[in-house]
Amino acid sequence: MIPVSDEAELLRGGKLNANPEVDPVGRVLGTADATPLQFWTAVAPGSYLQLDDVVVTQRDLPDREPVTIAGVVTQVRARHEGAQFDSDVFAIADGTLPAMVQEAAEITTTRVDPELYVPPAPGAIVHRASGEARDAALHFDRMERRVPMGTGRDGVPVFLNADFLDGTRGAHVSISGISGVATKTSFATFLLYSVFRSGQLGADGANARALIFNVKGEDLLFLDHPNTKLDDKTREAYALLGLPAAPFPDVRVYAPPRPGDSSGAPDVSSRLTGVDSFYWTLAEFCENKLLPYVFADADDERQQYTMVVHSVTAHLNRYAVPAEGGVSIDGKRIGSYQDLVDHVVEQLTDDETRSTWAGSAVNMGTVNAFARRLIGSKRDLSRLIRGDLASRRPHQIKTAASAQVTVVDLHNLPDRAQRFVVGVTLKTEFEEKEKSGTGRPLLFVVLDELNKYAPREGSSPIKEVLLDIAERGRSLGVILIGAQQTASEVERRIVTNSAIRVVGRLDPAEASRPEYGFLPPAMRQRALLARPGTMFVNQPDIPVPLCVEFPFPAWATRKSESGPPPAETLRSIVQGADPFAVVGGGGRSDDDIPF
C-alpha cells in the first residue's frame, strides 16, 4: 500500500495534480528506461490501467519546485516474473513453480509543469488523474472555448479546441475510415451539432451556416426530425456533454429535379415536405462560366482538350443571350442542354466556325476528344441545366439565404452530375465569401468521398476549389470537414492543412500509410478493431490522439426512425415564390405575360 505521506507529497505543488481525488495506481518502472517524453509504470496489485487512462506523477529537484509529469496510457502488458520458458505458464498455473504476475503500462507524456524536461524517477508514485488534474493533463484547462465531441474511455467528456476549428488558430477537419463501419458522416454531423448547440462560437454561432452534401441514400434528409429510438441512456449522454438531445432546429433540403419531369419536382422518395429543387438555367450556365465543371473528373494534365473547354466557355459567356427561358446564340434560340451541346459540337466540327469557337491552334483530334466528352454529358446533366423552368422561381443553392444547415441531396445523381453540383456549389459559395471580404459568418462544408473530388493525382476544377478552401478558407471563414475512406488518396495539401484529424476503423493496408503517422503504434492496431461510434481524434493542443466515443444521433438518420417533422418543413421556399413566375417565363417583365 502506498504510504499516506507519499501521497500527500505528490499532491503538493504543481498545477497538474491540484485535485485531491487522484487515485494511486503504481510506481514508475525501474527496469525500463524512463525519459521525459515516455516511461513505463508498474501497476500496483489490486489496481489496473487501460489504454487511454490519464495518469500523473511527480519528480523532486534540488533547489527547485517539483516537476509534475502527466501522460496518457498508450500500451499495457502483463507477464509472469520468474518464468524462463513458455511452458512454465502451466507449472505456474498449477502452483508448482513460484512466479508473480506483473502488469505494466507505457505512458506517453502530454504535459510537463513547470516545463523542465526531466525523466520521472524510478519508484515514483503514479496516480490516475481525474477532475482538474485530468483537464490539465489533456490541456482542456488551456482551452478558452471547448467544444464537446464525446466521452473518453473513462466516461468523462472530451473536448475540441474551437480555436483550431473556426479559423482563429487553425481550421478544417479530415475524417478517415472504412465506409459503413467508421461512421464518418455520423461523427461529422455530431461535431456540427455540438459546434452549433454548445455555444462555444459565441455571437458567431447564431449566423454560422453549414453546407452538407448527401451522397449515400437519404440518411441526411432528416436532420430536423427527432429520432424515435432515442432512450434515456442516450439523453443522459447528451446531458453529460452539456448538449440538448434534440434534432437540428433549422434545416433546408435541396434535391435535383426528377428526370423527365417538366414541373421540376424534387427527386426524393422518403421525405415529402420541406424539400426544394435545385437547377441552373441555360442563361446561368453560360453567364457564370460553368462549362469547365462538366469536365470535373480528374484528368491527365497532358490532355489538350482543356484548351477547348476554356475557349468554348468564354465564347458562351460572350455571345449567349437570355431568350424566353433558354438562350440565343448567333440568332439561334436554344431551349435545352441537349440542344446547347448539339449546337456547340456543330460549330466545332464546321470548318468555317471552328476557329471562332476553339481557336486556330487546336487540331481536329483535340476537338473530337472534347466533343465526345461533351456529348456524353447530355444524359447526366440534362435535368440540372434547364431551359424549360422559370428563372424567377427559387432554384439556386445559397447558404446565406438558406437555413442554418443546408443539405444538398446528390445520391440519385450519376457521378458526373454529382461532381458538377459539388464543383459549382463550392465555387459559388467561395466566391460569395471572397466578395464579402470577411471571415464571418462561418460556413462549414461537409463533403464525403473527398478522395473522389480531390484525388492525389491529376487536376480538375473541383480539386482547385477544394485546394483554395483548404489554403485560404480559414481567412474567409470557410471550414472544410472532409471525409474519406483513404486519406492516402487525397491531395496532400488538403490533408496537411487540416488542423483536426479524425480516424475511425481502418483497413489494415491503409493503416500502414504514412498519413497516419500521428497515431501511436498501439492506436494504429486499435483502429483495425474500432467499433462504430469510436473515433481517434488528433488536435494540435494535445500531443497524443484521444479515443472518443460520441453518442447515438438525436436526429433521425433514416425514415424508419424519424419522428414528426417540425412545422417549418411543411412549407418550402417554392411555395413562397412569385406566383407569376410562370414556366418558361424567365427574363419576362409583367407586361410580357400573355394574359
C-alpha angles and dihedrals in degrees: 000000000000112000116249091232091059092050091050089050091053091053097054119094128355126082095239096067101039090124117098091203097070113134120225109227106165148310136281108273117249098196095064129056114265116208131179089255102038138017142156127246126206107223114231119239111272092023133091141194125205132193113287095022113142117228137178135201137172138229122202117217129193114258092356137087116268118274116230117208121195129184150156126254107248100169137017129194138176128200144167112255109209097034120116104174134042090242091058089083090076094050091047091050090052091049095241094113121050115231141141130228111229127184124200133184130208112228122202111201117241101171140014120195118220095019099249105133102215125140119254113257117254109256094028114143116257120205133194106243123227138162114005092357091057092047090051094047091053094041092243089131089063094052110099091191116033119191111198112231101172139293132299127235087276092060093246122125120270120206140209120217105243090206089072093047107046098045099261092118101350142347148202133058128230116200121188134181148109114302114257094010107054094055091218096162092045091055092046092053092044090051090051091049091050092048092051098041103036093069092227093127090063115199090352091065095072094060100033116118136203128208114198124186111208109207103160123061120307096294095122096049093086103055090124094051120090117244110245091202093064111125134192093262091057092047089053089051090055091046090053088057092047093247131124115244095234140114124265105287100214119037134153122190126207125191134176119259117268113264112260093009111128092193093064095234113175116262102235130119109188103042114054103171133057095022124126131192122242126203142139125241120230089248091055091046092057099036095048094045095239098155095097089063089062084068094045098134114107106266134192107270089228092067109115099197091084086079088060090049093057093042093052090044091055092047092052091047091051102042109024111104123190111253126176096320094321133057137265120222119185089342095309117117116223119195106178142033091249090056091048092052092047091050093049092048091048092053092047094051093047111093092214097054102028096090091048092056103032106020130254097269096062119101126218094254091060091047091051092050089054093045094051092054093044093050089049090058095062096085094046101044105032094096093049100048107054141181096176100064127078116265091208091059111096106259109137127101106236117159094193090064095036137075125292089266120037117191117197111197114214103156095104093052126092118246096264092051092048090054091048093052094045093046097047094043094050091045091052095046094046092049090051090053090049091052092050090055094209136098093225136118096040121233118203114199117199112196125172124199090035090166088066095052099037107026120178093244129052131014136259139163091258092051090052091052092048091048089051090052092047094049103033104016093090092065092045096046096249110136119192119211101187126185128192141157093232122031088186089071096050123094106276095227091058093051092043092053092054108103092192120052121188128187129190126175111336137202110249093240092048093048090062093059119110090240087078095050089118089071116088113239094256091050091052088056091047090052087066089060103034114136124221111286095032118107135171111224126197120192131170095248095062123052093208125057113245126227108233132188113196123198128257111276114272088207126069116269095188139017094258093063100037120118126207114315119247116260092250092067093062090078123050128196090255089067089054093053126114105280089213092060091105124188110277091013097115112148096006123131123223090261091060095057105110101232 
